[in-house]
């Protein structure tokens, strides 16, 4: 939430970048700071859960719901200083907890009237479960190796640019 509030303040771009990276706990060379923060901001502000093309979660709008869930875990998002990575992991876990407030809100938003046709209901449940299976599937090792190799190449490139600069 600190990051959301930061972007609403009228700071200079340079100060906004510095504070944003500080909030995220990232130390990045000045040359790449704006790009990294921009990518993270795009993720934060454009990332929302969707179901059947319909938005069912919004970080800012739904704050009042997941804030209570965090409070139940002993974390006051208005006071406590947790990293983005901790926040993201806990929030993802809250979506999977049946008794979390944010999970219930998303269930209400995605509610579908039950059908009387048994086959149709079975197909809809199967489709939903297959979608969740894909969403929570472990990465395929072959693709993971390609991604890791690509990231290693990217880091080596960035490192070589940093040494030259």
C-alpha positions in Angstrom: 0.0 0.0 0.0 2.9 2.3 0.6 3.7 2.1 -3.1 0.1 2.9 -4.1 0.2 5.9 -1.8 3.6 7.0 -3.1 2.3 7.3 -6.7 -0.6 9.5 -5.5 1.8 12.0 -3.9 3.3 14.8 -6.0 6.9 13.9 -5.7 9.5 14.6 -8.4 10.1 11.6 -10.6 13.6 11.1 -9.2 12.4 11.1 -5.6 9.4 8.8 -6.6 11.8 6.3 -8.1 14.2 6.4 -5.1 11.3 6.0 -2.6 9.6 3.3 -4.7 12.7 1.1 -4.9 13.3 1.7 -1.2 9.8 0.5 -0.3 10.4 -2.6 -2.4 13.7 -3.2 -0.8 15.6 -3.1 -4.1 19.0 -1.7 -4.7 19.5 -1.1 -8.5 22.0 0.9 -10.4 20.7 4.4 -11.1 20.8 3.8 -14.9 18.2 1.0 -14.6 16.1 2.3 -11.7 13.3 4.0 -13.7 12.9 1.0 -16.0 12.6 -1.5 -13.1 10.2 0.6 -11.1 8.1 1.2 -14.2 7.8 -2.5 -14.9 6.9 -3.2 -11.3 4.3 -0.4 -11.3 2.8 -1.8 -14.5 2.5 -5.2 -12.8 0.9 -3.7 -9.7 -1.5 -1.4 -11.3 -2.5 -3.6 -14.3 -2.4 -6.9 -12.5 -5.7 -8.1 -11.3 -7.4 -11.4 -11.1 -9.8 -12.1 -13.9 -12.3 -14.8 -14.5 -13.9 -15.2 -17.9 -12.5 -11.9 -18.9 -14.1 -10.1 -16.0 -12.0 -8.3 -13.3 -12.7 -9.9 -9.9 -9.9 -8.3 -7.8 -8.3 -4.9 -7.6 -5.3 -4.1 -5.3 -6.5 -0.6 -4.4 -10.3 -1.1 -4.3 -10.2 -4.3 -2.3 -7.6 -3.0 0.2 -10.3 -2.8 2.9 -11.0 -6.5 2.6 -7.5 -8.0 2.5 -6.3 -5.5 5.1 -8.5 -7.3 7.7 -7.1 -10.7 6.6 -3.5 -9.4 7.1 -4.5 -7.9 10.5 -5.7 -11.4 11.5 -2.2 -12.6 10.7 -0.7 -9.9 12.9 0.3 -7.6 10.1 -1.1 -4.1 10.0 -0.4 -2.9 6.4 -0.8 0.7 7.6 2.0 0.5 10.1 4.1 -2.6 9.6 6.9 -2.5 7.1 6.8 -5.8 5.0 8.4 -6.2 1.6 6.4 -6.4 -1.6 7.5 -10.0 -1.9 6.1 -11.0 1.5 2.9 -9.0 0.8 2.4 -10.7 -2.5 3.0 -14.2 -1.1 0.6 -13.7 1.8 -2.1 -12.2 -0.4 -1.8 -15.1 -2.8 -2.3 -17.5 0.1 -5.3 -15.5 1.3 -7.0 -16.2 -2.0 -6.7 -19.9 -1.3 -8.1 -19.7 2.3 -11.8 -20.4 2.3 -12.3 -18.3 5.5 -10.5 -15.2 4.3 -12.5 -12.1 3.6 -10.9 -11.4 0.3 -11.6 -15.0 -0.8 -15.2 -14.7 0.1 -15.5 -11.3 -1.8 -14.0 -12.9 -4.9 -16.4 -15.9 -4.5 -19.4 -13.5 -4.4 -18.2 -11.7 -7.5 -17.8 -14.9 -9.4 -21.0 -16.6 -8.2 -23.0 -18.4 -10.9 -26.5 -19.5 -10.5 -26.5 -23.3 -10.3 -28.0 -25.1 -13.2 -30.7 -27.8 -12.9 -29.1 -29.8 -15.7 -26.6 -32.2 -14.0 -24.4 -32.6 -17.1 -24.1 -28.8 -17.6 -23.2 -28.3 -14.0 -20.7 -31.1 -14.1 -19.1 -29.5 -17.3 -18.9 -26.1 -15.7 -17.3 -27.5 -12.5 -14.8 -29.5 -14.7 -14.0 -26.4 -16.7 -13.4 -24.4 -13.5 -11.2 -27.1 -12.0 -9.1 -27.4 -15.2 -8.6 -23.6 -15.2 -7.4 -23.8 -11.6 -5.2 -26.8 -12.4 -3.4 -24.7 -15.2 -3.2 -21.7 -12.9 -1.5 -23.6 -10.1 0.5 -26.1 -12.2 4.2 -26.4 -11.5 6.4 -25.1 -14.3 7.6 -27.6 -16.9 11.3 -28.3 -16.3 12.3 -27.7 -19.9 10.7 -24.3 -20.0 12.1 -23.5 -16.6 15.6 -24.3 -17.8 15.1 -22.0 -20.8 13.9 -19.2 -18.6 16.8 -19.6 -16.2 19.3 -19.6 -19.1 17.7 -16.5 -20.5 17.8 -14.7 -17.1 21.4 -15.7 -16.6 22.2 -14.2 -20.1 20.3 -11.1 -19.2 22.2 -10.7 -15.9 25.5 -11.3 -17.5 24.7 -8.6 -20.1 23.6 -6.1 -17.5 26.7 -6.9 -15.5 28.9 -6.3 -18.4 27.1 -3.0 -19.2 27.6 -2.0 -15.5 31.3 -2.7 -15.6 31.8 -0.6 -18.8 29.7 2.3 -17.4 
